Amino acid sequence: MRSRDERCAVQVGRERGVRVVRTLALVARGVRRDLLADEQADRLVDELLSAGGRFSFGPGEFIPWARERGLLDKSR
């Protein structure tokens, strides 16, 4: 989620040398590694949207969004 909370957490983590993985990248990684089916990932991200998450797409659009950006390529 590109919220103020996530931005602050990312900044603090990076300042402390922590490897930071953003929310959508983590969900995409789960799909690439076959830990989440496409439908599960979409449902998870939809729940984040329902809880106030702000992404550049709407409900049910995570998988197409991630595919378009190459985030689901198994070679990653």
C-alpha positions in Angstrom: 0.0 0.0 0.0 1.4 3.3 -0.9 0.3 4.8 2.3 2.1 7.2 4.6 2.6 4.3 7.0 4.3 2.2 4.4 6.5 5.0 3.2 7.6 5.7 6.8 8.3 2.0 7.4 10.2 1.7 4.1 12.3 4.7 5.0 13.1 3.5 8.5 13.9 0.0 7.3 16.3 1.3 4.6 18.0 3.6 7.0 18.6 0.6 9.3 19.9 -1.6 6.5 16.9 -3.8 6.3 16.0 -5.3 3.0 12.6 -3.9 2.2 9.9 -5.7 0.1 6.8 -3.7 -0.6 3.3 -5.2 -0.2 2.4 -5.8 -3.9 5.9 -7.2 -4.6 5.5 -9.7 -1.8 2.1 -10.8 -3.1 3.5 -11.2 -6.6 6.4 -13.3 -5.2 3.8 -15.6 -3.6 2.2 -16.1 -7.0 5.5 -16.6 -8.8 6.5 -19.3 -6.2 3.1 -21.0 -6.4 2.3 -20.2 -2.8 -0.8 -18.2 -4.0 -3.1 -18.9 -6.9 -4.0 -15.9 -9.0 -7.5 -15.9 -7.5 -6.1 -15.9 -3.9 -3.7 -13.0 -4.7 -6.5 -11.0 -6.2 -8.7 -11.7 -3.2 -5.9 -10.7 -0.8 -5.2 -7.5 -2.6 -8.9 -6.7 -2.8 -9.1 -7.1 1.0 -6.2 -4.6 1.3 -8.2 -2.2 -0.9 -11.3 -2.7 1.3 -9.2 -1.9 4.4 -8.1 1.4 2.9 -5.1 0.4 0.8 -4.4 2.7 -2.1 -3.1 1.2 -5.3 -3.1 2.3 -8.9 -5.8 -0.2 -9.8 -9.2 -1.4 -8.6 -10.6 -4.6 -7.2 -9.9 -7.7 -9.2 -7.2 -6.0 -11.2 -4.0 -7.0 -9.3 -3.1 -10.0 -11.6 -3.4 -8.1 -14.9 -1.5 -5.1 -13.3 1.3 -7.4 -12.1 1.5 -9.3 -15.4 1.7 -6.1 -17.3 4.7 -5.1 -15.2 6.5 -8.5 -15.4 6.1 -9.1 -11.7 4.7 -12.6 -12.2 7.5 -13.8 -14.5 8.9 -17.0 -13.1 12.4 -15.9 -14.1 12.5 -13.2 -11.5 
